[in-house]
Amino acid sequence: MPDPATYRPAPGSIPVEPGVYRFRDPHGRVIYVGKAKSLRSRLNSYFADIANLAPRTRQMVMAAGSVEWTVVTTEVEALQLEYNWIKEFDPRFNIRYRDDKSYPVLAVTLNEEYPRLMVYRGARRKGVRYFGPYSHAWAIRETLDLLTRVFPSRTCSAGVFKRHRQIDRPCLLGYIDKCSAPCVNRVSAEEHRRIVLDFCDFLAGKTDRMIRDLERRMNKAAEELDFERAARLRDDVGALKRALEKQTVVFGDGTDADVVAFADDELEAAVQVFHVRGGRVRGQRGWIVEKSGEPGDSDGQEQLVEQFLTQFYGDQAELGGAADESTNPVPRQVLVPCLPGNTDELATWLSGLRGSRVSIRVPQRGDKRALAETVKRNAAGALAQHKLKRAGDFTARTAALQSIQDALGLADAPLRIECVDISHVQGTDVVASLVVFEDGLPRKSDYRHYAIREAAGDGRSDDVASIAEVTRRRFYRHLQDISHPTELAPEGKSRKFAYPPNLYVVDGGAPQVNAAQAALDELGVTDVAVIGLAKRLEEVWVPSEPDPVIMPRNSEGLYLLQRVRDEAHRFAIAYHRSKRSKRMTASALDSIRGLGEHRRKALVMHFGSVARLKEATVEEITAVPGIGVATAKAVLEALGVPVDSDAPEPVVSDDHSRASG
């Protein structure tokens, strides 16, 4: 590791103005981004006495190879620049408020002719309204089950909707009146959209008016002696009230706020957020993060609050898709346990993201203080559960890495392990996968697929040649990253493979290991250990050794290697199947006379898949523009579907003969 004294800036060269700074490792990759009111004071504190730094900060300073900075004029500008750099460079030592899971939301696709209600995870899209987040997807489905009896809206996918439109028969939900069945024109597009907008209004908080309206209609039906309709409306009112009971009223004044609380120790912090919209708790999120422990910060919680507000709301605002104020990701109020020193600048920045004034407050009394205490208890419970789980996981991972180091005689524990696997069927559609594990955990953002270019000999030789090709391509990229950092990755961005692995694992025995080692020798890479893991007896092969290393069957190290190998195999198989499926689809329709590229695409787009195309009749296929009877029969025959050639052909227009020719 570099000595911090070797890259410490010269005395007096650091400006005293506010700014944002970046630490880079010896490969040029940004590993930490921070900001300071005085750059000189903050950066000097990193080099004063390493022994007094927090463990994570000390590790960062020891891993860095250089430091650079940018002077700004205001702290609001520093906030924005720091957020942009953290998002751009993804520094490994910065706290990132990533969810360990993608929280589900209830999405309403108002950008479609027939809007759909669905459980959704992922980036926001324009023209779609979102409600949530919810802790569990089943909570959304439960809400939909309650409310679709009152607001019978479409919940089916585009494929299901299209299929039922073709067969002119609604699905089960249409028969039990939990969908208004726009697919069979039971309601018009305008009527269905009105139902969906009423559903959105109810979730947005306009509940009292709707319940009063239903009760008025129920009483009127009873007065007219229409008891069946009155009973149905009574059940609708009950469904709405049950849905409201699941969203507890916490603020009687209809406040929109996020309530944030932390529970922390010397190394980690648990963060909990309750999202309150219209006075009701609409969602909850939680994170466990490692504390950065920047020098010069007297209060760790103030730093946590600042980092959370910057990163979380910056990411939420970039998601976009908020159709109205009720779904704006930045609320009017943010209730926090303590105020950071730059509260005014943070409020100004958040107000810019929201488009209106945002206040940051510490709740002092009443309902808001009570809810803040509840959120804090949730954070404390989450941290306790995490520590119990983490103790077991961390011990097992440490034992596994130590076991591998001892068995292979490595100088250091293999903190980064990469594994490559080959997948093919009798030498065709050869693909490879590369998976990455860091600290014993998968790092899926660094996974890679490879389409193999070379081919030779039998299946065994193909595997060996493919392993060599993937190894050359992977480490050639690594050498290019080092020798031309700005050419391949300007400003250090997205250089995922600037770090070489400590251990490179191939799926196979001695031939595959020797091929990988030969590729490394050819490129001049000498600091990467290579092994192979054979499936049959789980033997560990080392280059140029006649006999394998036998690790104990109950070894934590062997378990980790097996997990890495199996993950590489799974990733390769998934890619191979998708590639083979595309090739087989194309080849099945390629040989049909009169079926060009555009009509092939039209067929697959119309039916959704070749499997559904095989289930179609000649009449259904000829419904696709440009497809004649003769071509439809040829399609079915090419797919192995028997066609009754004696059956009378339907009367078609003259252009069918031209299309089928």
C-alpha positions in Angstrom: 0.0 0.0 0.0 1.2 3.5 -0.7 2.6 5.6 2.1 0.4 8.8 2.6 3.6 10.8 3.0 4.5 10.1 -0.7 1.5 11.9 -2.1 0.9 14.5 0.6 0.5 18.0 -1.1 3.3 20.5 -0.5 2.8 22.7 2.5 0.9 25.9 1.6 -0.2 24.5 -1.8 -3.7 23.6 -0.7 -6.1 26.6 -0.9 -8.1 27.7 2.1 -11.3 28.3 0.1 -14.3 25.9 0.1 -14.2 23.1 -2.4 -14.5 19.4 -3.2 -11.6 16.9 -3.2 -11.0 13.5 -4.6 -8.6 10.7 -3.5 -7.4 8.4 -6.2 -5.7 5.0 -5.9 -2.4 4.2 -7.7 -4.4 3.0 -10.7 -6.1 6.4 -11.0 -9.5 5.3 -9.9 -11.4 7.7 -7.6 -11.9 6.0 -4.2 -13.3 8.9 -2.1 -15.0 12.2 -2.7 -15.5 14.8 0.1 -16.2 18.5 0.5 -15.0 21.1 3.0 -15.4 24.7 4.0 -11.6 25.0 4.1 -9.8 22.6 1.8 -6.4 23.2 3.5 -7.8 22.4 7.0 -9.7 19.3 5.9 -6.9 17.7 3.8 -4.2 18.4 6.3 -6.2 16.5 8.9 -5.9 13.3 6.7 -2.1 13.4 6.9 -1.6 14.7 10.5 -1.5 11.4 12.4 -2.9 8.3 10.7 -3.2 6.4 14.0 -5.9 8.8 15.2 -8.1 8.4 12.1 -11.2 6.2 12.1 -10.5 2.7 10.7 -12.3 3.2 7.4 -10.7 6.6 6.9 -7.2 5.1 7.7 -7.8 2.3 5.2 -8.8 4.9 2.5 -5.7 7.0 3.1 -3.4 4.0 2.9 -5.1 2.8 -0.3 -4.9 6.2 -2.0 -2.1 7.3 -4.3 -2.9 10.9 -4.9 -5.4 13.7 -3.9 -6.8 16.5 -6.0 -9.3 19.3 -5.4 -11.6 21.8 -7.1 -12.3 25.2 -5.5 -16.0 26.4 -5.5 -17.6 29.7 -4.6 -20.6 28.6 -2.4 -21.4 25.6 -0.3 -24.6 24.9 -2.3 -22.3 24.5 -5.3 -20.0 22.2 -3.3 -23.0 20.1 -2.4 -24.1 19.7 -6.0 -20.5 19.0 -7.2 -19.9 16.4 -4.4 -23.2 14.6 -5.3 -22.3 14.6 -9.0 -18.9 13.2 -8.4 -20.1 10.5 -6.0 -22.7 9.4 -8.6 -20.2 9.6 -11.5 -17.2 7.8 -10.0 -19.0 5.5 -7.5 -16.1 5.7 -4.9 -15.6 2.6 -2.9 -15.0 4.5 0.4 -18.0 6.8 0.2 -21.2 5.9 2.0 -23.8 5.0 -0.7 -27.5 4.7 0.3 -28.2 1.8 -1.9 -31.1 -0.4 -1.0 -30.2 -4.1 -0.4 -33.3 -4.6 -2.3 -35.4 -2.6 -4.8 -38.4 -1.3 -2.9 -41.6 -1.9 -4.8 -44.0 0.8 -5.7 -47.5 0.8 -7.1 -47.3 2.2 -10.7 -50.2 3.5 -12.8 -49.3 3.7 -16.5 -51.2 6.8 -17.5 -49.1 7.0 -20.6 -51.0 4.1 -22.1 -54.4 4.2 -23.8 -55.7 1.7 -21.2 -53.8 2.5 -18.0 -52.6 -0.4 -16.0 -52.0 -0.8 -12.2 -49.0 -2.9 -11.4 -46.2 -3.7 -8.9 -43.0 -2.0 -10.2 -39.3 -1.8 -9.3 -36.7 0.3 -11.0 -36.2 3.7 -12.6 -39.1 6.1 -12.9 -40.6 6.6 -16.4 -42.3 9.7 -17.8 -46.1 9.6 -17.8 -46.4 7.0 -15.0 -47.6 7.8 -11.5 -46.0 6.1 -8.6 -47.3 5.4 -5.1 -45.2 4.1 -2.3 -42.6 2.7 -1.7 -44.0 -0.3 0.1 -42.0 -2.6 2.3 -43.2 -5.7 0.5 -44.8 -6.4 -2.9 -47.5 -8.4 -1.2 -48.7 -5.2 0.5 -49.3 -3.7 -2.9 -51.2 -6.7 -4.2 -53.3 -6.7 -1.0 -54.1 -3.0 -1.6 -55.0 -3.7 -5.2 -57.2 -6.7 -4.2 -59.1 -4.4 -1.9 -59.5 -1.4 -4.2 -60.1 -3.1 -7.6 -63.6 -4.1 -6.4 -64.3 -0.3 -6.1 -62.1 0.9 -9.0 -62.1 -2.1 -11.4 -59.0 -1.2 -13.4 -56.8 -3.2 -15.7 -53.9 -5.0 -13.9 -52.9 -7.4 -16.7 -49.7 -7.3 -18.9 -49.7 -6.1 -22.4 -49.5 -9.6 -23.7 -52.5 -10.9 -21.7 -54.5 -7.8 -22.6 -53.8 -8.3 -26.3 -54.6 -12.0 -26.2 -58.0 -11.5 -24.6 -58.8 -8.8 -27.0 -58.1 -11.2 -29.8 -60.3 -14.0 -28.4 -62.9 -11.5 -27.4 -63.3 -13.0 -23.9 -62.3 -11.3 -20.6 -60.1 -12.9 -18.0 -61.2 -14.2 -14.6 -60.9 -10.7 -13.0 -63.4 -9.4 -15.6 -65.9 -12.1 -14.7 -65.7 -11.4 -11.0 -66.0 -7.6 -11.6 -62.5 -6.7 -10.4 -61.7 -5.4 -13.8 -64.0 -3.4 -16.1 -62.7 -5.5 -19.0 -61.7 -2.8 -21.5 -60.1 -5.6 -23.6 -63.6 -6.6 -24.7 -65.0 -3.1 -24.8 -67.2 -3.5 -21.8 -66.1 0.1 -21.1 -64.6 2.6 -23.4 -61.0 3.9 -23.1 -62.3 7.2 -21.6 -64.5 5.4 -19.0 -61.6 3.2 -18.0 -59.3 6.2 -17.7 -61.8 7.9 -15.5 -61.9 4.8 -13.2 -58.1 4.8 -13.0 -57.9 8.5 -12.2 -60.4 8.0 -9.4 -58.1 5.3 -8.1 -55.2 7.7 -8.2 -57.2 10.4 -6.4 -58.0 8.0 -3.6 -54.4 7.0 -3.1 -53.3 10.6 -3.3 -55.4 11.4 -0.3 -58.8 12.5 -1.6 -60.5 9.8 0.5 -63.2 11.5 2.5 -64.9 12.9 -0.6 -65.1 9.5 -2.3 -66.4 7.7 0.8 -69.1 10.3 1.3 -70.1 10.0 -2.4 -70.4 6.2 -2.1 -72.4 6.5 1.1 -74.7 9.0 -0.6 -75.3 6.7 -3.6 -75.8 3.8 -1.2 -78.5 5.6 0.7 -80.2 6.7 -2.5 -80.2 3.1 -3.8 -81.8 2.0 -0.5 -84.5 4.7 -0.7 -85.3 3.5 -4.2 -85.5 -0.1 -2.9 -82.6 -1.2 -5.1 -81.2 -3.2 -2.2 -78.8 -5.3 -4.4 -77.0 -2.1 -5.6 -77.1 -0.7 -2.1 -75.4 -3.8 -0.7 -72.7 -3.7 -3.4 -72.0 0.0 -2.6 -71.9 -0.8 1.1 -69.3 -3.5 0.4 -67.3 -0.9 -1.6 -67.4 1.6 1.3 -66.1 -1.2 3.6 -63.3 -2.0 1.2 -62.2 1.6 1.1 -62.3 1.9 4.8 -60.2 -1.3 5.2 -57.6 0.1 2.8 -57.5 3.4 4.8 -56.9 1.4 8.0 -53.7 0.1 6.6 -52.4 3.7 6.3 -52.3 5.0 9.8 -53.0 8.7 10.2 -50.0 10.2 12.1 -50.4 13.9 11.3 -53.9 15.3 11.5 -53.0 18.4 9.5 -52.2 16.4 6.3 -48.5 17.1 6.4 -46.1 15.8 3.7 -42.9 14.9 5.4 -40.1 12.4 5.6 -39.1 11.4 9.1 -35.4 10.2 9.3 -33.7 8.6 12.2 -30.3 6.9 12.8 -28.8 4.4 15.2 -25.1 4.0 15.0 -21.9 2.7 16.7 -18.2 3.3 16.0 -18.3 1.6 12.6 -21.8 1.4 11.2 -25.1 3.2 11.1 -28.7 2.1 10.5 -30.9 4.6 8.7 -34.7 4.5 8.7 -37.1 6.7 6.8 -40.9 6.9 7.1 -42.6 8.6 4.1 -45.7 10.5 5.3 -47.9 11.9 2.6 -51.2 13.6 3.3 -50.7 12.8 7.0 -50.5 9.1 6.4 -47.5 6.8 6.5 -47.2 5.7 2.8 -43.9 3.8 2.9 -40.7 3.0 4.8 -37.1 2.3 3.8 -34.0 1.3 5.6 -30.2 1.0 5.1 -27.2 -0.2 6.9 -24.0 1.8 6.0 -20.4 2.0 7.1 -19.5 5.3 8.7 -16.8 7.2 6.9 -15.5 9.0 10.0 -14.0 12.0 8.2 -11.4 13.8 10.4 -12.5 17.1 11.8 -16.2 16.1 12.2 -17.1 16.5 15.8 -20.5 15.0 15.5 -20.9 11.9 13.5 -24.7 12.2 13.3 -24.6 15.6 11.8 -22.4 14.2 9.1 -24.7 11.2 8.5 -27.7 13.6 8.2 -25.9 15.7 5.6 -24.7 12.7 3.6 -28.1 11.1 3.6 -30.0 14.3 2.5 -27.5 14.9 -0.3 -27.4 11.4 -1.7 -30.9 10.1 -1.1 -32.8 13.1 -2.4 -30.4 13.7 -5.2 -31.0 10.1 -6.4 -34.7 10.4 -5.9 -35.0 13.6 -7.8 -33.1 12.1 -10.7 -35.6 9.3 -10.9 -38.2 11.8 -12.0 -41.7 10.7 -13.1 -43.6 12.6 -10.4 -46.9 13.5 -12.0 -48.0 15.8 -9.3 -47.1 17.2 -5.9 -48.4 14.2 -4.0 -45.8 12.0 -5.6 -42.9 14.5 -5.6 -39.8 12.5 -4.2 -38.7 15.6 -2.2 -41.3 16.4 0.5 -42.2 19.8 2.0 -40.6 18.9 5.3 -37.7 16.6 6.3 -37.6 15.8 10.0 -34.2 14.8 11.2 -32.6 14.0 14.7 -30.2 16.9 14.5 -29.4 19.8 12.2 -26.0 19.8 10.3 -23.9 22.9 10.2 -24.9 23.7 6.6 -28.7 23.3 7.1 -29.5 26.5 5.2 -27.5 25.4 2.2 -29.0 22.0 2.3 -32.6 23.4 2.4 -31.8 25.7 -0.5 -30.4 22.8 -2.6 -33.5 20.6 -1.7 -35.8 23.4 -2.6 -34.2 23.6 -6.0 -34.8 19.8 -6.5 -38.4 20.1 -5.4 -39.3 23.3 -7.1 -40.7 24.9 -4.0 -39.7 25.5 -0.4 -38.4 22.6 1.7 -37.7 22.9 5.4 -35.4 20.8 7.5 -36.4 20.6 11.2 -35.9 18.7 14.4 -39.3 17.7 15.8 -39.6 19.0 19.4 -43.1 17.9 20.6 -46.4 16.4 19.7 -47.2 13.9 17.0 -44.0 14.6 15.0 -41.8 14.0 18.0 -43.6 10.7 18.8 -43.3 9.5 15.2 -39.6 10.4 15.2 -39.1 8.2 18.3 -40.9 5.3 16.6 -38.6 5.7 13.5 -35.5 5.8 15.9 -36.7 2.5 17.6 -37.0 0.9 14.1 -33.4 2.0 13.3 -32.1 0.6 16.6 -33.8 -2.7 16.0 -32.5 -2.9 12.4 -28.9 -2.2 13.6 -29.2 -4.9 16.2 -30.5 -7.5 13.8 -27.8 -6.5 11.3 -25.1 -7.0 13.8 -26.3 -10.5 14.8 -26.4 -11.5 11.1 -23.2 -9.7 10.2 -21.2 -11.4 13.0 -21.9 -14.8 11.6 -21.5 -13.8 7.9 -18.3 -11.8 8.5 -16.7 -14.7 10.5 -17.6 -17.2 7.8 -16.3 -15.0 5.0 -13.1 -14.3 6.9 -12.5 -17.9 7.6 -13.2 -18.8 3.9 -10.7 -16.2 2.6 -8.1 -17.3 5.2 -8.6 -20.9 4.2 -8.0 -20.2 0.5 -4.9 -18.2 1.4 -3.5 -21.0 3.5 -4.4 -23.8 1.0 -2.8 -22.0 -2.0 0.1 -20.4 -0.1 -0.9 -16.8 -1.2 0.8 -13.8 0.3 -2.5 -12.1 1.1 -6.1 -13.1 1.4 -7.9 -13.0 -2.0 -10.2 -10.1 -1.4 -11.1 -9.9 -5.1 -11.9 -13.2 -6.8 -12.9 -13.5 -10.5 -14.1 -16.7 -12.1 -14.7 -17.5 -15.8 -16.9 -20.2 -17.2 -17.6 -21.4 -20.8 -21.0 -22.5 -22.1 -21.9 -24.0 -25.5 -23.7 -26.9 -27.2 -21.4 -29.1 -29.2 -19.2 -26.1 -30.1 -22.0 -23.8 -31.2 -23.0 -20.4 -29.7 -19.9 -20.4 -27.5 -20.1 -17.8 -24.7 -18.3 -17.1 -21.5 -19.1 -15.4 -18.2 -16.9 -13.5 -15.8 -18.2 -13.0 -12.3 -16.6 -11.0 -9.5 -16.6 -11.6 -5.7 -15.2 -8.9 -3.3 -14.7 -9.7 0.3 -16.5 -13.0 -0.3 -19.7 -11.3 -1.7 -20.8 -11.1 -5.3 -20.2 -7.7 -7.0 -22.8 -8.0 -9.8 -22.1 -4.6 -11.3 -18.7 -6.0 -12.4 -20.1 -9.2 -14.1 -19.3 -9.5 -17.8 -20.4 -11.6 -20.7 -18.2 -12.6 -23.6 -19.1 -13.9 -27.1 -16.2 -16.2 -28.0 -14.6 -15.3 -31.3 -12.2 -18.2 -31.7 -13.0 -21.9 -32.3 -10.9 -25.0 -32.8 -11.1 -28.7 -32.6 -13.3 -30.7 -30.4 -15.3 -29.6 -27.4 -12.4 -30.0 -25.0 -10.0 -28.0 -27.2 -12.7 -25.3 -27.6 -13.0 -24.9 -23.8 -9.2 -24.5 -23.5 -9.0 -22.0 -26.3 -12.0 -20.1 -25.0 -10.5 -19.8 -21.5 -7.3 -18.4 -23.1 -9.3 -15.9 -25.2 -11.4 -14.6 -22.3 -8.2 -14.3 -20.1 -6.4 -12.4 -22.8 -9.3 -10.0 -23.4 -10.0 -9.4 -19.7 -6.3 -8.7 -18.8 -5.6 -6.8 -22.0 -8.3 -4.4 -20.9 -6.7 -4.2 -17.4 -3.3 -3.3 -18.9 -5.0 -0.7 -21.2 -6.7 0.9 -18.2 -3.4 1.3 -16.5 -1.3 2.5 -19.4 -4.0 4.8 -21.0 -6.4 5.8 -18.2 -7.8 8.9 -19.8 -8.1 7.3 -23.2 -10.5 4.5 -22.2 -12.1 6.1 -19.2 -12.0 9.9 -19.0 -11.6 11.3 -15.5 -11.5 7.8 -14.1 -15.2 7.0 -14.8 -16.5 3.5 -15.1 -13.1 1.8 -15.0 -14.5 -1.4 -13.5 -11.4 -3.5 -14.2 -8.7 -1.1 -13.1 -8.3 -3.5 -10.1 -6.8 -6.8 -11.0 -8.1 -9.8 -9.0 -6.1 -11.4 -6.3 -7.3 -14.8 -7.5 -8.4 -15.8 -11.0 -10.5 -19.0 -11.1 -11.3 -21.0 -14.2 -13.9 -23.8 -14.4 -11.9 -26.8 -15.3 -8.7 -28.8 -14.6 -5.1 -28.7 -15.6 -5.5 -27.9 -19.3 -7.8 -24.9 -18.6 -5.5 -23.6 -15.8 -2.4 -23.9 -17.9 -4.1 -22.1 -20.8 -5.1 -19.2 -18.5 -1.6 -19.0 -17.0 -0.1 -19.0 -20.5 -2.3 -16.1 -21.5 -1.2 -14.1 -18.4 2.5 -14.9 -19.1 2.0 -13.7 -22.7 0.6 -10.3 -21.4 3.3 -10.0 -18.7 0.8 -10.2 -15.8 2.6 -11.7 -12.8 0.7 -10.5 -9.7 -2.5 -12.7 -10.2 -2.8 -16.2 -8.8 -4.6 -18.7 -11.1 -6.4 -21.9 -10.1 -8.9 -24.2 -11.7 -11.8 -25.9 -9.9 -12.8 -29.3 -11.5 -16.4 -30.3 -11.0 -16.1 -34.1 -10.6 -14.0 -34.3 -7.4 -13.9 -30.5 -6.6 -10.1 -30.6 -7.0 -8.2 -27.3 -7.1 -5.6 -27.3 -9.9 -2.6 -25.0 -9.9 -0.6 -24.1 -13.1 2.3 -26.5 -14.0 1.6 -28.8 -11.0 1.0 -32.5 -11.8 -1.3 -33.1 -8.9 -4.3 -31.0 -7.6 -4.6 -29.4 -4.2 -7.3 -31.2 -2.2 -9.1 -28.9 0.2 -11.2 -30.5 3.0 -14.8 -31.1 2.1 -16.0 -29.1 5.1 -13.6 -26.2 4.3 -15.2 -22.7 4.2 -12.7 -21.9 1.5 -13.9 -24.7 -0.7 -17.5 -23.6 -0.1 -16.7 -20.1 -1.3 -14.9 -21.4 -4.4 -17.8 -23.6 -5.2 -20.2 -20.7 -4.8 -18.1 -18.5 -7.1 -17.8 -21.3 -9.7 -21.6 -22.1 -9.6 -22.4 -18.4 -10.0 -20.2 -18.1 -13.1 -21.9 -21.2 -14.5 -25.4 -19.8 -13.8 -24.4 -16.5 -15.5 -22.9 -18.2 -18.5 -25.9 -20.5 -18.9 -28.4 -17.6 -18.8 -26.5 -15.8 -21.5 -26.1 -18.9 -23.7 -29.8 -19.7 -23.5 -30.8 -16.2 -24.6 -28.3 -16.2 -27.5 -29.3 -19.7 -28.6 -33.0 -18.8 -28.4 -32.5 -15.8 -30.7 -30.5 -17.9 -33.2 -33.1 -20.7 -33.2 -36.0 -18.3 -33.6 -34.3 -16.7 -36.6 -33.3 -20.0 -38.2 -36.8 -21.5 -37.9 -38.3 -18.7 -40.0 -35.3 -17.8 -42.2 -35.9 -20.6 -44.7 -39.5 -19.8 -45.5 -39.9 -18.6 -49.0 -41.7 -15.2 -49.2 -41.0 -14.3 -45.6 -38.6 -11.5 -45.4 -37.0 -9.8 -42.5 -39.7 -7.3 -41.9 -42.5 -9.9 -42.0 -40.6 -12.1 -39.7 -40.3 -9.3 -37.2 -44.0 -8.5 -37.7 -45.0 -12.1 -36.9 -42.9 -12.3 -33.7 -44.1 -8.8 -32.6 -47.7 -9.8 -33.2 -47.7 -13.1 -31.3 -45.0 -12.2 -28.8 -43.0 -15.4 -29.2 -42.4 -18.4 -31.5 -44.2 -20.6 -29.0 -47.4 -18.6 -29.3 -47.0 -18.5 -33.1 -47.0 -22.3 -33.1 -50.3 -22.3 -31.3 -51.9 -19.9 -33.9 -54.2 -21.0 -36.7 -53.8 -20.1 -40.4 -56.6 -17.5 -40.0 -54.9 -15.8 -37.0 -51.6 -15.7 -38.9 -53.1 -14.1 -42.0 -54.4 -11.3 -39.7 -50.9 -10.0 -39.7 -50.5 -7.4 -42.4 -48.6 -8.8 -45.4 -49.0 -12.5 -44.6 -51.0 -14.6 -47.0 -52.6 -18.0 -46.7 -49.7 -19.9 -48.4 -47.1 -18.1 -46.3 -49.1 -18.8 -43.1 -49.2 -22.5 -43.9 -45.4 -22.5 -44.7 -44.7 -20.8 -41.3 -46.6 -23.5 -39.4 -45.0 -26.3 -41.4 -41.5 -24.8 -40.7 -42.4 -24.8 -37.0 -43.4 -28.4 -37.1 -47.2 -27.8 -36.9 -49.3 -30.1 -39.1 -51.5 -28.2 -41.5 -54.6 -29.6 -43.2 -53.9 -29.0 -46.9 -57.3 -30.2 -47.9 -59.1 -27.6 -45.9 -60.8 -24.9 -47.9 -58.8 -21.7 -48.0 -60.6 -18.5 -46.8 -61.4 -15.9 -49.4 -58.6 -13.4 -49.5 -57.7 -10.3 -51.5 -55.4 -10.4 -54.4 -52.5 -9.1 -52.4 -52.3 -12.3 -50.5 -51.1 -14.2 -53.6 -48.4 -11.5 -54.1 -47.4 -11.8 -50.4 -47.2 -15.6 -50.5 -45.3 -15.7 -53.7 
